[in-house]
């Protein structure tokens, strides 16, 4: 349900061949990019949960969601 784009790309900078040939800061940069992407995904899920949790059970059912599994559905 996350419609947000990628904040920072980790493609190509974490492959084993690239990591061995890269300066030490490149690995740190890739880790930072992955962390930023996880933060963005969690922020988007929290915002969606906040919005959807205000809906009635009937409105959630209309969207094929259930209140008791809402968190799991948003973070999956």
C-alpha angles and dihedrals in degrees: 000000000000109000094176121115126236113286096201130002123236094182114130098001098082101050112119093244092050094046092053092050097040129093115254093258091061091067090048090049091052091049090049091050091051091048092050090051091051090049091050091049092049092047091051091049091049091050091049091048091051091052097043096044089065091062123096121252090254092054091048090049089052087058091048092250132124125210094229093055099034096109093048092047092053097047097044 
